[in-house]
Amino acid sequence: MPTHAPVHVLGLGKTYGKVVALDGISFTIDEGSVLGVLGHNGAGKTSLIDILTTGARPTSGAATICGWDVVRFPHHVRRSIGVAGQFATVDEELTGRAQLVLLARLYGAGRRAARDRADELIDAFGLADAARRKVRTYSGGMRRKLDLAAGLVARPPVLFLDEPTTGLDPVSRNVLWEIVTDLAHQGTAVLLTTQYLDEADVLADTLIVLARGRVVAEGRPADLKRSLGNRTVAIRFPSLTASEYAAQCVASHGFRPVRDSGEPLLRIPVSGTGDIASLVRTLDGSGVDVGDLTVSEPTLDDVYLALHGAGDHPG
Ligand SMILES: Nc1ncnc2c1ncn2[C@@H]1O[C@H](COP(=O)(O)OP(=O)(O)OP(=O)(O)O)[C@@H](O)[C@H]1O
């Protein structure tokens, strides 16, 4: 497959028995570029990462990492990638620092460089106090940070981050974002899975949205959100009947309300303050009681709901 992109994926499919986990996924990631893969539970993100990191074989299609086919040259692929989010190889009896130094050495760093890089990441993630303790004594959060540091330690040309900030405190989350941005500037191609649109927004140059193993939307973060409107107005009503009635009223005025099934809540994409004013006037004119109203950025859920409708939650 002639390609210069570090990550090239063409028509990738994966089935487990009758379950279709991936259904013809194609994309490339260029040097220095971050691809965000968004999807709810079961959308196919882990299956995709498993295949690209050589942990599973695709049922159809093909993928190359730095030119190496993931099925035929898994060894070469593994030497070209860093993976964070699946700390399967952790040695519980090593200290956190020793673990990082070892990994850096495995990837070919010299003794001194390996130690320096390990210490840099230990400091960045605030693990200094724990660094000389055995991993088996670590808390869940510490393991999470060490796992991320392990994926970043070797500065590989391709980096996979599987929901990297799940379970991470806000400070460490910002550290991670900075490190990833830095690595991308240095030329690393990054594939990041996340359930958070704000994270994808900060980090990703391009996004693909997966639902049931298919790409249901793709584009730059700003474009995806713009396709929904710039803001989402969430309105809570005193009762389901009131929210139903309000949904009909605003829909007849050209809005696209999204119902939250079972909750007396509507989420309504709007494109500006004029839209918000007109929405409020419409509700006021309809005489329906409004409980609580908040205006926010569109979220990943809004993208999903707009793509699928409230009754058809993907995943
Ligand atoms: N080993 C397996 N055997 C059978 N079905 C599987 C297996 N692994 C994944 N699946 C199914 O494939 C689909 C995609 O799962 P996958 O784990 O890739 O999704 P995901 O987006 O990573 O979800 P999550 O966010 O929950 O990790 C799901 O329907 C899942 O049940």
The ligand as an SDF file (V2000), in Angstrom:
LIG
                    3D

 31 33  0  0  0  0  0  0  0  0999 V2000
  -13.8550  -10.0420   22.2930 N   0  0  0  0  0  0  0  0  0  0  0  0
  -15.0860   -9.6900   21.9090 C   0  0  0  0  0  0  0  0  0  0  0  0
  -16.0350  -10.6160   21.7110 N   0  0  0  0  0  0  0  0  0  0  0  0
  -17.2810  -10.2940   21.3230 C   0  0  0  0  0  0  0  0  0  0  0  0
  -17.6810   -9.0230   21.0850 N   0  0  0  0  0  0  0  0  0  0  0  0
  -16.7850   -8.0460   21.2670 C   0  0  0  0  0  0  0  0  0  0  0  0
  -15.4420   -8.3250   21.6920 C   0  0  0  0  0  0  0  0  0  0  0  0
  -14.7810   -7.1410   21.7810 N   0  0  0  0  0  0  0  0  0  0  0  0
  -15.6630   -6.1800   21.4340 C   0  0  0  0  0  0  0  0  0  0  0  0
  -16.8600   -6.7110   21.1170 N   0  0  0  0  0  0  0  0  0  0  0  0
  -18.0580   -5.9820   20.6770 C   0  0  0  0  0  0  0  0  0  0  0  0
  -17.6930   -5.1340   19.6120 O   0  0  0  0  0  0  0  0  0  0  0  0
  -18.3460   -3.8840   19.7080 C   0  0  0  0  0  0  0  0  0  0  0  0
  -17.3090   -2.7780   19.7630 C   0  0  0  0  0  0  0  0  0  0  0  0
  -16.6080   -2.8500   20.9980 O   0  0  0  0  0  0  0  0  0  0  0  0
  -15.3530   -1.9250   21.3680 P   0  0  0  0  0  0  0  0  0  0  0  0
  -14.8180   -2.4230   22.6650 O   0  0  0  0  0  0  0  0  0  0  0  0
  -14.4360   -1.8510   20.2230 O   0  0  0  0  0  0  0  0  0  0  0  0
  -16.0580   -0.5070   21.5600 O   0  0  0  0  0  0  0  0  0  0  0  0
  -15.5220    0.7870   22.3260 P   0  0  0  0  0  0  0  0  0  0  0  0
  -15.9530    1.9470   21.4870 O   0  0  0  0  0  0  0  0  0  0  0  0
  -14.0920    0.6750   22.6200 O   0  0  0  0  0  0  0  0  0  0  0  0
  -16.3420    0.7440   23.6720 O   0  0  0  0  0  0  0  0  0  0  0  0
  -15.8500    1.1740   25.1540 P   0  0  0  0  0  0  0  0  0  0  0  0
  -15.8250    2.6610   25.1480 O   0  0  0  0  0  0  0  0  0  0  0  0
  -16.9500    0.6110   26.0040 O   0  0  0  0  0  0  0  0  0  0  0  0
  -14.5300    0.5370   25.3930 O   0  0  0  0  0  0  0  0  0  0  0  0
  -19.2340   -3.9700   20.9360 C   0  0  0  0  0  0  0  0  0  0  0  0
  -20.5220   -4.3450   20.4990 O   0  0  0  0  0  0  0  0  0  0  0  0
  -18.6090   -5.0710   21.7520 C   0  0  0  0  0  0  0  0  0  0  0  0
  -19.5880   -5.7310   22.5350 O   0  0  0  0  0  0  0  0  0  0  0  0
  1  2  1  0
  2  3  1  0
  2  7  2  0
  3  4  2  0
  4  5  1  0
  5  6  2  0
  6  7  1  0
  6 10  1  0
  7  8  1  0
  8  9  2  0
  9 10  1  0
 10 11  1  0
 11 12  1  0
 11 30  1  0
 12 13  1  0
 13 14  1  0
 13 28  1  0
 14 15  1  0
 15 16  1  0
 16 17  2  0
 16 18  1  0
 16 19  1  0
 19 20  1  0
 20 21  2  0
 20 22  1  0
 20 23  1  0
 23 24  1  0
 24 25  2  0
 24 26  1  0
 24 27  1  0
 28 29  1  0
 28 30  1  0
 30 31  1  0
M  END
$$$$
